[in-house]
Amino acid sequence: MADTTGQRQIAAGTTIIGLAAFVLLATWLVPWHPVPGGAPDPVATDSVFTAEQVRRAEDYARWARVWGWSSLAVSLAVACWLGFGSWGRRLVDRTSGPPWWVRVILVVAALVLIGRLVTLPFAVAQRRLQLDVGLSTASWSTWVYDLVKGELVDIVTTSIAVVALIGIARRWSRAWPAVAGGVLACFVVAGSFVYPLLVEPLFNSFTPLEDGSLRTQILQLADEEGVEVDEVLVADASRRTTTLNAYVSGFGGTRRVVVYDTLVDDLSEEQALSVVAHELAHARHDDVLIGTSLGAAGALVGVGLLGLLAGYAERRGRPRTSEVGAVPMILALTALATVLASPIQNGISRQIETRADVDALEATNAPHPFVALQRRLAVKSLADPTPPAWSQWWFGSHPTVLERIAIARQE
């Protein structure tokens, strides 16, 4: 009992330290008021889109939400069924024999695959929907191949984290929440650094943007913004999708600005520069590093809370965190925590994305191409201009297109 009490105290301390770090970092680094003078009200829908465009976007978004939310609900239900019921323990018992860390990997792989199998019908329905509206260009074989690669990446990364967690709990029976919290926080930082090098190339090929007017203007814009950019990379996204997109990932020596080849081929130079200016703003403010730092603090909070819940579960006869039998419960709690933390994560993301929009407008001094770009991106991707308020609050990582255009129009 004394050992469990000590673990709970350390877990509580880890949670408090993680929360304090998260709040301090969020207060210091997140742009809570990214629009000078305050964000304007969204523009009217009919001032941007035709009635037919709105109808198509809302019809697609309605069914996309049906399949997406159904998949999420089923995956959570199955994770909890396995994590808190007897079936998960039976699955673990079937792996008896190999060393504990091999058993952890086997259990993680089995749970991930079960989660994928029960949600596969929804993924297929989502895929068929994208094909029907022309958002996907990939063959079914390519889609399946990407799905398999994604699951393998998920199994590898999850296994590394869970093996580390259980190994630390086996070594430090009382202090494991603090030690594991620190180690997993470091994993978050390391993962953000190596992701562009190890994971992104699994799904796309990248080539430097060819010499020409666009490349020259991008490098000039980067120089004006004080962002070191050796190359802007082009991803061969057209093999899979018709959507237009760009992103920034990594930091330090692995930071990269990536644009889809669909964007380079289909947009005017002014509109393409608007997109790149947005991504350069992320790089200038080190937004990936900000997200990584907040994620590391979140890892401390998560492991601390896991330590508190594990102590409670052990008193009710559940396996200790140092045992392989705890793996289903760990993954179930992680899944629940991820969903519950989504409003915080996405709320911060919306503020950061808004700041990047504001910076892009200031850097290019071209609000009209920005408005045309946002309209085209929304029409191309069938983005719902007026998503349900609670859905946008919970799942929306970017401002709505009407909010973004309103900011541009007041510039």
Secondary structure, DSSP 4 states (H G I P E B T S, - for coil): -HHHHHHHHHHHHHHHHHHHHHHHHHHHHS-SS-STT-PPPPPPGGGTS-HHHHHHHHHHHHHHHHHHHHHHHHHHHHHHHHHHSHHHHHHHHTT-SS-HHHHHHHHHHHHHHHHHHHHHHHHHHHHHHHHHHT-B---HHHHHHHHHHHHHHHHHHHHHHHHHHHHHHHH-TTTHHHHHHHHHHHHHHHHHHHHHHHTHHHH--EEEPPSSHHHHHHHHHHHHHT---S-EEEE-GGGTB----EEEE--GGG-EEEEEHHHHHHS-HHHHHHHHHHHHHHHHTTHHHHHHHHHHHHHHHHHHHHHHHHHHHHHTTPPPTTSGGGHHHHHHHHHHHHHHHHHHHHHHHHHHHHHHHHHHHHHH--HHHHHHHHHHHHHHHT--SS--HHHHHHH--S--HHHHHHHHHH-
